[in-house]
Amino acid sequence: MNSLILYHLLSGQAFFSGALLIVIAAGFSLFPKRKSLAITFCLIGIILIAISGTPFSLPMYLIAAITITAWLGGMRSKKWNRYFAIGLISLLLGMAIYELTYQFSPKLQPVSKRSIAIIGDSVTAGLDDGTIAWPTLLLKEHQLEIEDVSHVGETASSAYKRIENQRIDSLVLIIEIGGNDLLGSTSAEKFENDLRKLLERACDSDRQVVMFELPLPPFRNAYGAIQRRLANKFRVQLIPKRKFLSILLPEESTLDSIHLSQAGQKRMAETVWGVIQSAFEKSN
């Protein structure tokens, strides 16, 4: 599949396309001769939203489904169609505005020490294939001290066990974890429990923590919702998944669509530095 299409779907951008199509459909429904077109636009919009993996809560999706159903059923009545169309448009605009809040990169406050800690899986640790991993690139290019607690095959559970009795001194922590949980056999319930324990251990009142948001395959919304819920609870800033995807999708960036080539390591280092740079501006 074309990388641009994959990016649009897996980055969650398809939600905005789908929402826009349904809003247009609601507008078309106000004109009798365009109701068939409205239904077509609506169905395409629903499909795009469904496969976008946007991690809204189940109640929110149920409200949206009920509203769309009521609008479709009310098309026969000019009066009720107008009311339902306005309600549907308002709901989708609200959902879009809420989702937009997760599209911005974190902004870190300055810290006194040029040091970062990293908890990650093989995307961070590398495969011992001769490539220079992105934490090492950050160390060399920006003179940062690195506490690298990343390991191949790491999950939220194994990461917690690894740092359970380990001291982390850095005031900036980057977490790149969850891919092995999402693509493996970890249930959403276990992932939530493991990630909660990891964040409880890793987060500190003086430490700024940023975490890569997982690019979600269709219908795996629960994992993203867990990330967002726990990030909010522990005051962790999320790096938008579109940034991670912009690294993974170019063919030259990965060895096997997941593990980074040297070009991918360079892109990852540049992306991470763009996120954390503000923390070290005063210590240059």
N, C-alpha and C positions, 0 to 999 in steps of 0.2 A: 504494500500500500504506500502511496506517496507520503513522504515525510511531513509535508505541510498538512495533509489531511489527518495523519496520526497526531501531529502536534495540536491541531484544532480540537480533536476529540479528547485526547488524554490530558491536555492542559486544563480542561474544564471550560475552554472558550466556547465549546459547542452549546453550553447552557445559555449563553447570551444570544447566540444565533437562534436557538430554539425559542427562547422567550420572545425575541423580536418577531419571529414568524407568527407566534400565537397572538401577539398584540396586533399585528397587521391583520390577522384573521378576524379578530374581534371587531376591528374597524370595518373590514369588508362585510361582516355579517349585518351591518346596519343598512346595507343596500341589497334589496331582494335579488337582483340579477347576479350578485357576486357571492351568494351563500355557498354554492358548490366550491368556488375557489377558496372561500374561508375555511371550509372543512378540510380541503387538501392542505392548505398552509398549516392548519392546526395539527393535523396528523404528522406532518413532517417535523413540526416544532416539538411535538411530544416525543418522537423518536430521538431527536437530537438531545433533548433534556435527559431522557432515560439513559442514553449511552454515555453521557458526559461525565458520569461518576461524581457529580456535584454533591458533596456530603451535607445536604440539608437533613434535618431530623425527619423521622417517619411521620409525626403529626403534621409537619409543614407540607410534605408531599401529599398526605391525605387531604388536607385543606385544598391544595391546588387541584387535585383530582376531582374532588366534589364540586369545586367552582367551575372547572371546565365542563364537567358533566351537566351541571345546571345550566350553563350557558348554551351548550349544544341542544339541550332539551327545550330551552326557552326561545329558540330561534323562530318558532312558529308564531310567537306573539311579538309584535313590534314593540309594545311597551316593556315586557319583561326582558326581551332581548337586549334592549338598551341598558337596563339596570344591570343585568348579568355581565354584559360586555364591559361596562365601566368598572364593575367589581373585579373582573378578571384582569383587566389592564392594571388596575391599582395594585392588585396582589403581585403580579409579575414584576412590576416596577419596584415594589418593595423588596422582593426577593433579589432582584438584580442589584439594587443599591447595597443590600446586605452582602452579597457575594463580592461586590467590588472592594469591600474593605479587606478582603484577603488577597488582593492583587498587588498590593504595595509591599516593597521590600522593607525589612526592619531598619530602624535607625537607632544606632547604639550611642550611649553617652560615653564621653572620654574616660579612660582609665589611666592609672599612673604607671602601670607596668606593661611592657610590650610582650605579652604572653597570652597564648590561647591554649585551651584544652579541646581535644576532639574525641568524640565517641562515634565510631562508625563501623561499617562492615567492609567487604572487599572493595567497594567503590572508593573507599578512603585508604584502606590498607594496601591495595594493589595485589597482584598475583605473583610477586617475586619473579617477574619476567624481564627484568632489566629496565623497565620504565621508572622514571623518577616520580614518586607519588606527589599529589598536590600539597600535602602538608610540608614536605621537604622543599617544594618550590616556594611556598610562602616564607619558610625560614630563610632561604637564600635571598629572595628578592626583596623582602621587607624587614629583615632582621628581627624576626619574631622568635621568642622561645616557644617551643611546641611540647605540650603534654599529649602525646598521641596514644589513645587507648582504643585503637581500632584493630579489628581482627577479621580475617576471612571467615565467612559463614555466620557472623554475629547476628543475633536476634535481640529483641528487647530483653528477653529473659537472661540470655548469656551475658549481655552487656551489664545488666544490673548485678549479676553475680561477680563479674570482673571488677566492678568499682565498689562493691559493697564495703570492703575493708581497705579501700585505697583512697588516699588523700588527693584531692584536686585543689591546687593552689591558684590557678588562673582565674581572673575575674571575668573572662569571656570564654564561654563554652559553646562549641558547635556540635550538634547532634545530627548524624546522618545514619538513621537506623529505621528498620521497619520493612525494608524491601524483602528480606528473607522470610519475614513473618507473612507478608502479603502474598508472596508467590509460593510459600511453602504450605505446611499443614496447620499453622497456628490459627485457631479460631478467633473470631473477633473478640469474644469474651476474654480469652486468655491474653490476647494482645493488649487489651485495655488494662488488665490486671498487671501485666509485666511492665508496660510503659508507665503506669502510675508509680510503681515501685522504683523504676529507673529515675523518673523525674523527682520523686520525693528525695532520693539520695543525691541526685546531681545538682538540684537547684538550691541556691543559697540567697539570702537577702541581699548580699553584696555582689552577687554574680549575675551577669547578663547572659542569658541562654537563648540561642537561636537554633531552630530545628528545621531541617528540610521537610517540606510537606510532600507526602507520597503522591506521585502520579498514579491515578486509580484506573484500573481496567473497568469496563462497563459493569455495573451492578455490584461493585465492591465498595459502595459508598460508606459502609459502616466503619471501615478502617480510617477513612479520612475524617469522619465525624468524631471518632475517638481521639484522633490527634488534635483536632480543633478544641474539643471539650477540655482535654487535659492541658493543652497549651494555655487556654484561658485560666484554668484553675491554678496553674503554677507560674503564671506570668511569663511564659515562654513565647518569644516572637517567632512566627513561622516565615520561612523563606518560600515564596510562592512556587508551586509545583511547575509552573511554566518555565522557571529559571533552570530547574533540574532537567526538564525535558529539552531545553535548548542546548544542553550539553550532550545528552544521551542520543538524540535523534540523528545528528549529522553522521554519515557513514564512517567518516575518518576519525570520529571521536571515540569509538568503542572497538573492542576486539571481537565481541560476540553479542552486541546490542545492549550489554549491561556493564561489563568491565571496561575501564577506561584505557585507551591507547595513550601514547605520549601527548598527542594533540588534545585528547579529552582531559588529561591531567592538567594541561596548561589552561584550558577553558574553565575547568573546575576551580583552579587557583584564582583565576581572574574574577570569576563569579563570587567566590567566597570573600575575596579581598574587597570587592565592591560593596558587600554587605557589612563587613566589619571595619572598614577603613576609618569611619568616623570615630571609632573608639580609640584610635591611636594618633589622631591628628595633632594633639597637643604634646605628644611625646616624641615627635619627629626631631 
